[in-house]
């Protein structure tokens, strides 16, 4: 299987993708080597389905990944059109996705397409699946959340095809024994977050970066404070078609309390209470930009400015790089000061861990309903996952268990 030629990307970025309702698909030979009426129709419907999720950049990216992987498989591996896909094909695809060909796996994320002479050309370095070369788990593996994502997206896609009278049945919903793919857990897994020591090193590193190079890293410091202090998701910091974060989104009410207004997951608007510490962080950031200490009502200055050029940051990838740079430097310092184990654990941290860490710290002393509303959780049950006092007590009671009484 490793000799299968790697596919090209089937779909461009959200900003570059043409409107499939206005620009009908006429050929897919550049994607699969040849044309057929079924393949052209498959790609047309897939494009329409994907384009309907353009309101959320993160959702679009998730659906694009799952849909693209599936089309790669049905066209290049199973050699079937969508109309011939049955339940056993979906099961075969899951097995394939668990262990894709080595030639389809890349060491890191790279751009899907490159601009060349005014045209968008597939990047020959791009691969559908990613596995870092220093991965300690023994190569690429599909996580449980990855399998769940496949079932969810493909089921939604096939329902769409049924509604469009293109198919008569949903083969995903016909899989009764999903349990052989999806593991059941006795309890929710611990929230992936930073320890108190790791967070102290990370925020101290951000402070040091801002002191040494304020022109570049006052922004870094504010981003770290906002992700932790207001539980923001990365998508809530960048400009998208759905939402443009501005300084004027910090609002003062008649009681003298500051709030931050945002639009988050599910296109839901919410307001977040702004702590005194977060307000101090905002003041510092605005001073570094030559602005008044606090924003005026309706102020249109971007929340996270570009270091070069006007306007705000529009790429979540850029935010990730800023945060990852801070993580890397914090990890180096931890290693130098003898915290090797926690430094190693920090290598797995992502931007979203900062939101998890902020919530986990706050549920220790704030009413969970207040944390729930600031975090934008749909229910208190989600917030309860961050309360791990019972886990700590459980482990403490087991710490001194004796295996060999005679030793």
C-alpha positions as CSV (number, residue, x, y, z in Angstrom):
1,X,0.0,0.0,0.0
2,X,2.9,2.4,0.7
3,X,3.6,2.6,-3.1
4,X,0.3,4.2,-3.9
5,X,1.0,7.6,-5.4
6,X,0.1,10.5,-3.1
7,X,-3.0,12.5,-4.1
8,X,-3.2,16.2,-4.8
9,X,-5.4,18.4,-2.6
10,X,-9.0,18.3,-3.9
11,X,-10.2,21.6,-2.3
12,X,-8.5,25.0,-1.8
13,X,-8.6,27.2,1.2
14,X,-11.8,28.9,2.2
15,X,-10.6,32.2,0.8
16,X,-9.6,30.7,-2.6
17,X,-12.5,28.3,-3.1
18,X,-14.7,29.3,-6.0
19,X,-18.5,29.3,-5.5
20,X,-19.6,25.9,-6.9
21,X,-23.2,27.2,-7.4
22,X,-21.9,29.8,-9.9
23,X,-18.8,27.9,-11.2
24,X,-20.1,24.4,-12.1
25,X,-17.6,21.6,-12.2
26,X,-16.8,20.5,-15.8
27,X,-13.8,18.2,-15.3
28,X,-12.0,16.3,-12.5
29,X,-9.2,14.9,-14.7
30,X,-6.7,17.0,-12.9
31,X,-7.7,15.3,-9.6
32,X,-8.0,11.7,-10.5
33,X,-6.4,11.3,-14.0
34,X,-9.6,10.9,-15.9
35,X,-13.2,12.2,-16.2
36,X,-16.5,10.5,-15.8
37,X,-20.0,11.8,-15.4
38,X,-20.3,10.2,-12.0
39,X,-17.0,11.7,-10.8
40,X,-17.9,15.2,-12.0
41,X,-21.3,14.9,-10.3
42,X,-19.7,13.6,-7.1
43,X,-17.3,16.5,-7.0
44,X,-20.0,19.0,-7.7
45,X,-22.2,17.9,-4.8
46,X,-19.2,17.6,-2.5
47,X,-18.2,21.2,-3.4
48,X,-21.7,22.5,-2.7
49,X,-21.8,20.6,0.6
50,X,-18.4,22.0,1.7
51,X,-19.1,25.5,0.5
52,X,-22.3,25.6,2.7
53,X,-19.9,25.6,5.8
54,X,-18.0,28.7,4.7
55,X,-19.5,30.7,7.6
56,X,-17.1,29.1,10.1
57,X,-13.4,28.7,9.1
58,X,-12.7,26.0,11.6
59,X,-15.8,23.9,10.7
60,X,-15.0,24.4,7.0
61,X,-11.4,23.1,7.6
62,X,-12.7,20.0,9.5
63,X,-15.3,19.2,6.8
64,X,-12.8,19.8,4.0
65,X,-10.3,17.4,5.6
66,X,-12.8,14.5,6.1
67,X,-14.5,15.0,2.8
68,X,-11.2,15.2,0.9
69,X,-9.8,12.1,2.6
70,X,-12.9,10.2,1.7
71,X,-12.9,11.3,-1.9
72,X,-9.3,10.3,-2.2
73,X,-10.2,6.8,-1.0
74,X,-13.3,6.2,-3.2
75,X,-11.6,7.5,-6.4
76,X,-8.0,6.5,-6.0
77,X,-8.2,3.3,-3.8
78,X,-11.7,1.7,-4.2
79,X,-12.3,3.2,-7.6
80,X,-16.0,3.7,-7.0
81,X,-18.5,6.6,-7.4
82,X,-20.5,7.8,-4.5
83,X,-23.6,6.0,-5.8
84,X,-22.0,2.6,-5.3
85,X,-20.8,3.2,-1.7
86,X,-22.3,0.8,0.7
87,X,-22.0,0.1,4.4
88,X,-19.0,-2.3,4.0
89,X,-17.2,0.4,1.9
90,X,-17.5,2.8,4.9
91,X,-16.0,0.1,7.2
92,X,-13.2,-0.5,4.7
93,X,-12.5,3.2,4.5
94,X,-12.2,3.5,8.3
95,X,-9.7,0.7,8.3
96,X,-7.8,2.5,5.5
97,X,-7.9,5.8,7.5
98,X,-6.4,4.0,10.5
99,X,-3.3,3.2,8.6
100,X,-2.9,5.1,5.3
101,X,-0.1,4.5,2.9
102,X,3.3,5.9,4.0
103,X,3.4,7.9,0.7
104,X,0.3,9.7,1.8
105,X,1.8,10.9,5.2
106,X,3.8,14.0,5.5
107,X,6.0,15.3,8.4
108,X,4.3,18.7,8.8
109,X,1.5,20.9,7.5
110,X,2.4,22.8,4.3
111,X,0.3,25.0,2.0
112,X,-2.1,23.0,-0.2
113,X,-1.6,25.2,-3.2
114,X,1.1,27.7,-4.3
115,X,0.7,30.8,-6.4
116,X,2.6,30.5,-9.7
117,X,2.3,33.0,-12.5
118,X,-1.1,34.1,-11.2
119,X,-2.4,30.5,-11.0
120,X,-3.0,28.2,-8.0
121,X,-1.0,25.0,-8.4
122,X,-1.0,22.0,-6.1
123,X,2.0,21.9,-3.7
124,X,3.9,18.7,-4.5
125,X,5.0,18.6,-0.8
126,X,1.4,18.4,0.5
127,X,0.1,15.2,2.0
128,X,-3.4,14.3,3.3
129,X,-2.1,12.9,6.6
130,X,0.5,14.3,9.0
131,X,2.8,12.5,11.4
132,X,5.8,14.5,12.8
133,X,9.1,12.6,12.4
134,X,9.8,12.8,16.1
135,X,6.5,11.2,17.0
136,X,7.1,8.9,19.9
137,X,3.9,6.8,19.4
138,X,5.4,4.7,16.6
139,X,4.0,6.4,13.5
140,X,0.6,7.7,12.3
141,X,-2.5,6.5,14.1
142,X,-6.1,7.6,13.9
143,X,-7.5,8.8,17.3
144,X,-10.9,8.1,18.7
145,X,-11.9,11.7,18.1
146,X,-10.7,11.3,14.5
147,X,-12.9,8.3,14.0
148,X,-15.9,10.2,15.5
149,X,-15.2,13.1,13.2
150,X,-15.3,10.7,10.1
151,X,-18.6,9.3,11.2
152,X,-20.1,12.7,11.9
153,X,-19.0,14.5,8.7
154,X,-19.7,11.6,6.3
155,X,-23.1,11.0,7.8
156,X,-24.0,14.7,7.4
157,X,-22.6,14.5,3.8
158,X,-24.7,11.5,2.9
159,X,-27.8,13.0,4.4
160,X,-27.2,16.1,2.2
161,X,-27.0,13.8,-0.9
162,X,-30.3,12.2,0.1
163,X,-31.9,15.6,0.4
164,X,-30.6,16.5,-3.0
165,X,-32.1,13.3,-4.4
166,X,-28.6,12.1,-5.5
167,X,-28.7,9.0,-3.2
168,X,-31.4,7.0,-1.6
169,X,-29.7,5.8,1.6
170,X,-27.0,6.8,4.1
171,X,-24.5,4.0,4.4
172,X,-23.0,5.5,7.6
173,X,-26.2,5.3,9.5
174,X,-26.5,1.6,8.4
175,X,-23.4,0.7,10.4
176,X,-24.9,-0.8,13.5
177,X,-21.7,-2.0,15.1
178,X,-19.9,1.3,15.3
179,X,-18.6,0.1,18.7
180,X,-16.0,-2.0,17.0
181,X,-14.5,1.3,15.8
182,X,-15.4,3.6,18.7
183,X,-14.2,2.8,22.2
184,X,-16.5,3.5,25.2
185,X,-14.9,5.1,28.2
186,X,-16.0,4.7,31.9
187,X,-15.4,8.4,32.4
188,X,-14.3,11.5,30.5
189,X,-10.6,11.8,29.9
190,X,-8.7,14.4,31.9
191,X,-8.7,17.8,30.3
192,X,-5.5,18.5,28.4
193,X,-4.1,21.6,30.0
194,X,-0.9,23.2,31.4
195,X,0.1,22.5,35.0
196,X,0.6,25.5,37.3
197,X,4.4,25.2,36.9
198,X,4.1,25.1,33.1
199,X,1.8,28.0,32.9
200,X,4.0,30.1,35.2
201,X,7.0,29.4,32.8
202,X,4.9,30.2,29.8
203,X,3.5,33.5,31.0
204,X,6.9,34.5,32.5
205,X,8.4,33.8,29.0
206,X,5.8,36.0,27.4
207,X,6.6,38.8,29.8
208,X,10.3,38.4,29.1
209,X,9.7,38.5,25.3
210,X,7.6,41.6,25.6
211,X,10.3,43.3,27.7
212,X,13.2,42.4,25.3
213,X,11.3,43.1,22.0
214,X,8.1,45.1,22.8
215,X,7.4,46.0,19.2
216,X,6.9,42.3,18.4
217,X,6.0,40.6,21.6
218,X,3.6,43.0,23.5
219,X,1.2,41.4,21.1
220,X,2.4,37.9,22.1
221,X,1.8,38.7,25.8
222,X,-1.7,40.0,25.1
223,X,-2.6,36.9,23.1
224,X,-1.5,34.6,25.9
225,X,-3.4,36.7,28.5
226,X,-6.6,36.7,26.3
227,X,-6.5,33.0,25.6
228,X,-6.0,32.1,29.3
229,X,-7.9,35.0,31.0
230,X,-11.0,35.0,28.8
231,X,-11.0,31.3,27.7
232,X,-11.0,32.4,24.1
233,X,-10.8,30.0,21.2
234,X,-8.2,30.7,18.6
235,X,-10.9,31.5,16.0
236,X,-12.2,34.3,18.3
237,X,-9.0,36.3,17.9
238,X,-8.8,36.4,14.1
239,X,-10.8,38.2,11.5
240,X,-13.2,36.0,9.5
241,X,-16.3,36.4,7.4
242,X,-18.3,35.6,10.5
243,X,-16.7,37.9,13.0
244,X,-14.1,40.7,13.1
245,X,-12.8,41.3,16.6
246,X,-12.3,44.9,17.4
247,X,-11.1,46.9,20.4
248,X,-14.7,48.2,20.7
249,X,-15.8,44.7,21.6
250,X,-14.6,45.5,25.1
251,X,-17.6,47.3,26.6
252,X,-18.3,49.1,29.9
253,X,-21.7,48.7,31.4
254,X,-23.6,51.2,33.6
255,X,-22.3,49.4,36.8
256,X,-18.7,50.1,35.8
257,X,-18.0,46.5,34.8
258,X,-16.1,45.6,31.6
259,X,-17.2,42.8,29.3
260,X,-15.8,41.4,26.0
261,X,-18.3,40.5,23.3
262,X,-17.4,37.7,20.8
263,X,-18.9,35.3,18.4
264,X,-17.7,31.7,19.0
265,X,-18.4,28.1,18.2
266,X,-21.8,27.5,16.4
267,X,-21.9,31.2,15.4
268,X,-23.1,32.0,18.9
269,X,-22.6,35.5,20.4
270,X,-21.7,35.7,24.1
271,X,-20.2,38.3,26.5
272,X,-17.3,37.4,28.8
273,X,-16.6,39.1,32.1
274,X,-13.3,40.9,32.1
275,X,-11.2,40.6,35.3
276,X,-9.1,43.3,36.7
277,X,-6.0,41.4,35.6
278,X,-7.3,41.1,32.1
279,X,-8.1,44.8,32.0
280,X,-4.6,45.6,33.1
281,X,-3.3,43.4,30.3
282,X,-5.5,45.3,27.9
283,X,-4.2,48.7,29.1
284,X,-0.6,47.6,28.7
285,X,-1.2,46.3,25.2
286,X,-3.0,49.4,24.1
287,X,-0.2,51.7,25.5
288,X,2.3,49.6,23.4
289,X,0.3,50.5,20.3
290,X,0.1,54.1,21.1
291,X,-3.6,54.0,22.0
292,X,-5.5,55.4,24.9
293,X,-5.5,53.1,27.9
294,X,-9.1,51.9,27.4
295,X,-11.2,51.6,24.2
296,X,-13.9,54.0,23.4
297,X,-17.4,52.7,22.6
298,X,-17.5,51.2,19.1
299,X,-13.8,51.7,18.6
300,X,-12.8,50.0,15.3
301,X,-9.1,49.3,15.9
302,X,-8.3,45.6,15.3
303,X,-8.0,43.5,18.5
304,X,-4.9,41.6,17.3
305,X,-3.0,43.9,14.9
306,X,-0.6,42.8,12.2
307,X,3.0,43.7,12.8
308,X,3.3,44.8,9.2
309,X,0.5,46.5,7.4
310,X,-2.9,47.7,8.5
311,X,-5.8,45.6,9.9
312,X,-6.0,42.6,12.1
313,X,-4.6,39.1,11.8
314,X,-6.8,36.9,9.6
315,X,-5.0,33.6,10.0
316,X,-5.3,31.1,12.9
317,X,-2.0,29.6,11.7
318,X,-0.2,32.8,12.6
319,X,-1.7,32.8,16.1
320,X,-0.6,29.2,16.5
321,X,3.0,30.1,15.5
322,X,3.1,33.0,18.0
323,X,1.9,30.7,20.8
324,X,4.1,27.8,19.8
325,X,7.2,30.1,19.8
326,X,6.3,31.1,23.4
327,X,5.8,27.4,24.4
328,X,9.2,26.4,22.8
329,X,11.1,29.1,24.7
330,X,9.3,28.3,28.0
331,X,10.2,24.6,27.5
332,X,13.9,25.4,26.9
333,X,14.0,27.4,30.1
334,X,12.3,24.6,32.0
335,X,14.9,22.1,30.8
336,X,17.7,24.5,31.8
337,X,16.3,24.8,35.3
338,X,15.9,21.0,35.8
339,X,12.2,20.5,35.1
340,X,12.8,17.9,32.3
341,X,9.6,15.9,32.8
342,X,7.2,18.8,32.7
343,X,9.2,20.3,29.8
344,X,8.7,17.1,27.9
345,X,5.0,17.2,28.6
346,X,4.9,20.8,27.3
347,X,5.9,19.6,23.8
348,X,2.4,18.2,23.3
349,X,0.7,21.5,24.3
350,X,-1.5,23.4,21.7
351,X,-3.2,26.8,21.7
352,X,-6.4,25.3,22.9
353,X,-4.7,24.1,26.1
354,X,-4.6,27.8,27.2
355,X,-8.4,28.0,27.2
356,X,-8.6,24.7,29.0
357,X,-6.1,25.9,31.6
358,X,-7.9,29.1,32.2
359,X,-11.2,27.4,32.7
360,X,-9.6,24.7,35.0
361,X,-8.1,27.3,37.2
362,X,-11.2,29.4,37.5
363,X,-13.6,26.5,38.4
364,X,-11.5,26.1,41.6
365,X,-13.0,29.4,43.0
366,X,-15.7,30.8,40.7
367,X,-19.3,29.4,40.6
368,X,-19.4,26.9,37.7
369,X,-22.4,28.7,36.2
370,X,-20.3,31.8,35.8
371,X,-17.5,29.9,34.2
372,X,-19.9,28.1,32.0
373,X,-21.4,31.3,30.6
374,X,-18.0,33.0,30.1
375,X,-16.7,29.9,28.3
376,X,-19.7,29.5,26.1
377,X,-20.4,26.0,27.2
378,X,-23.8,24.6,26.2
379,X,-24.4,23.0,29.6
380,X,-22.9,22.8,33.1
381,X,-22.0,19.1,32.3
382,X,-19.3,20.3,30.0
383,X,-17.9,22.7,32.7
384,X,-18.0,19.9,35.2
385,X,-15.4,18.1,33.2
386,X,-12.9,20.7,34.4
387,X,-13.5,20.0,38.1
388,X,-10.9,17.4,38.9
389,X,-10.8,17.5,42.7
390,X,-12.2,13.9,42.8
391,X,-9.4,12.7,40.5
392,X,-6.8,14.3,42.8
393,X,-8.3,12.7,45.9
394,X,-8.6,9.4,44.1
395,X,-4.9,9.4,43.1
396,X,-3.8,10.5,46.6
397,X,-5.6,7.6,48.2
398,X,-3.8,5.2,45.8
399,X,-0.3,6.7,46.0
400,X,0.9,4.6,48.9
401,X,-0.6,1.3,47.8
402,X,1.9,-1.5,48.5
403,X,2.3,-4.3,45.9
404,X,4.9,-6.4,47.7
405,X,4.4,-6.3,51.5
406,X,7.6,-8.1,52.1
407,X,9.8,-5.6,50.2
